[in-house]
Amino acid sequence: MSKQSLLAKLDFILEMIANIESIINRHNGIVDTLEDFEGQMAVLMGISQIGETLKKLDDEVTQKYDLVKDKDGAYYTRNYIVHDYEGVDLGFIENILREYLPNLKKKITLMKSEQLTTTPSQS
């Protein structure tokens, strides 16, 4: 994966996280967001897009930045959201929003920072 492609994916993930944060802020918190149909649908779409994009990262990159479990878990969550036709457990989604996304944001921000400061021969 080229550095440019990796940076584009990292930027997209960070954009989705920022969008989710914005949606939560507009709804005055996670609980109110998940209780609102449009807020819930928007957050679920953002989470599924994050999962799809993480899955596209090279294994070498995910190993280097300790993202193997994140990559697998995010893609599992994406499939759960997209294919669970009986409904998504919003308690599970709330936990992702409270615990997982802030940690993922830190990791992706660090990755991006390191990618921007390395020369092509270092990456």
N, C-alpha and C positions, 0 to 999 in steps of 0.2 A: 504494500500500500504506500503510495507516495505521501510525502509530508503534507502536500497541499490537500490531498484527499482526507488524510487523518484530521487535519485542522478543520476542514469543512464539517466533518462528522462531529467533532468536539464542539464546534460552534453551534451546530444544530441541537445537540443535546442540551447545551447551556441555554439556548433560546427556549427550548421546550420547558426546561425547569423554571426559567424566568416567567414564561407564560402561565405556568401552573401557579407560581407564587402570586402573580398578579390576579389571577382568578380567585384565589383564596383570599387575598386582601380585599377585593371588591365585594366578597360575600361575608366579610367580617369573621373569617376563621374557617377551619377545615370542616367542622361539623355542619355549619350553615351551608357551605359549598356542597357537601355531599347530600344534604337534604333538598337542595334545589336541583330540579331535573336538568336544567341547562348547565349549571355548574358541574354537576356530577358527570354529564356526558363530555364536557370539555376537558375535565381532569383525566377521565379515562382515556380519551383520545391522546392526550399528551403523554401519559404513561405508556401507552401502547407504542407510540412513535419512538420514545426513548428506548424501549425494549428492542424494537426493530433495528434501530441504528446501532445500538451496542452490539447486537449480533453480527453486524457487518465489520466490526473491528477485527484485525488480524489477531490470531492466537498469540503471536510473539509480543504484540503490544499489550494485550490483556494480561499476559503473564508478567511482563516487565513492571506494570503498574498495579499488580495485585487486583485485577478486575475479573478474574475467571468466574468467581461466584456471582459477582454483579452481573456479568454478561449472561450467564445461564439463568439466574434468577429473574432478571429483567425480561428475558425472552419467554420464560415460563409464564410470567405475569402477563405479558402481551398476549400469549395464546389463551390464557385463562379469560382475559377481558374480551377478546375477540370471539372466542368459541363457546363460552359458557352461556348457553341460551336460556338457562333457567334463572339467571341472575348472578350478579357478582356480589360477594360478601364485602360490604362497605367497611366493616371493621378491619378487614385485611388491607383495603385500600387506604384507610385512615392511618394505619401503622406505616405503610409505605410513605405517605406524605409527611408524617411526623419524624420518622426515624431514618428511613432509607434515602430519600431525596436529598436532605441536607448533607449527608455523608458522601453521596455520589457527586454532588455539586463540588465539594472540596476536592475529591479525587480528579474529576475532569478538569477543574480549574488548574490544579497542579500540573496535570499532564500537558495542558495547553501552554502553560508558562514554560515548562521545560522544553517543549517542542519549539517554541518561539526563540529560545535562547541557545539552542544547539545548531551547529552547522550540519549540513547534509552528511558529512563524513562521520559525525558523532552519533547520528540517529540510526 
